Amino acid sequence: MNSEDTTRRGGAAVGADEETSGLIADLGEDMVGAANLDLLLDVNLQISVELGRARLKFRDVLNLSSGSVVELGRQTSEPVDIMVNGALLASGEVVVIDDHFAVRITKLLNRVERLKRVL
């Protein structure tokens, strides 16, 4: 096993085949063709964070201008949704690191739910 075929899990080197076997075992019989999961491990996914949502009438959207404020239906203390390819993956809190916004993950869907939503 070379270093390119290993990933780190809990401080121990684990081969990609072993990691895939663990994922397949978690999924059980729910995933047809899960044996090909290795093919997907290097695929790029779009991650987005949803702060909140608002419903506006068409006329209100047309009246928006620079400096307009749109209130979102969420309190500042509520967690934000972390989406992968449009599917909910986790929730978290917004933090600032070196003048950049970031998100600290506070709750993840369980492993099987995450894989089903992403795949």
N, C-alpha and C positions, 0 to 999 in steps of 0.2 A: 504494500500500500504506500503510495507516494504522498507527499504533503499536499498536492493539488486535490487528491481524492478524500481529504479528511476535513472534517469540520469540528469545532470545539463545542462540547456539550458538558456542562458541569465540571470543566477542568480536565476532562479526559478526551483524547482524540477518538473520534468515531468515524468509521468509513461511511461514504455516501450510501453504499448499499445497506448498511446497518440502519442508517437514519431513515431511508426510504421504507425499510421493513417495519420500523417502529411506527411511521406514519400510516402505512397500510394496515397495520394491526389496530391502530386507533380508529381508523375509518370502518373497519370490519367489512361486511359484504355490501355496504352502501355505495361504494365506488367501483364501477365497472372499469377495468383497465387501469387501476391504480398502480399496477406494476410499472407503468411508464412514467411515474411521478418524477423520476430523475431528469427527464427531458424538460420539465417545467421549472426546476429549481433556480435556473439562472435567468428566467424571464423577468423583464422589468414590468412593474405594476405602478399605476398612478395612485398616489396617496393624497387625499384631500382632507381638510378639517372643516367641519361645519360649525360655525359659531351660533347660528340660529336661522330662522326663516321669517319671512313677512309676506303677507298678502296685500297687494295694492290694486286698486282699480286702475284701469287703463289710463284714465285722465290724470291720475296721480303720478303714474310713471312718466307721462308726457310732461308733467310740470316739474320733474326733478331737474336740478341744475347743480352746478358746482357749489359745494357747501351745504347742500341739502342733507338732512339727517333721516335715515330710515331706521325706525325702531324694530329690533328683532324680538321675536316672541320667546326670549330666554333671559333669565337673570344673569348678572355677571358672576354670581357664585356657582352657577350650574356648570356641570362638565360639558365639554365640547365633544362632538361625534367625530371619530376618526374613521374615514371611509377608504376602502381599497377597491378601485374600479367601480365606485358607486355603491358598494355593499358595506354595511356597518361591520367594522372589525373590532373597535374598542372605543372607550371614552377616556377623556383625559382633561388636564387643566393647562391653560395657556401660561407660559413662563417667558421671561425675557433673558436671553443669554448674549452678552456682548452686543447690545443694541439690535438683536435679531429676535423675532418671535420664534418660539418653539412650543412643543406640546409634550407634557409629561404624561405618559400612559398610566392611568390609575385603575382601569379595569379592562381586561381582555375577554372576548368570548372564549369559550373553551376551544381546545385544539381542533376537535372534529367540526364544530360549528364554523370556525374560521376557514378551514380547508374547503368545506362545502360551499361557503359563500364566495370564496375567491376562485375556486375551480368551477 
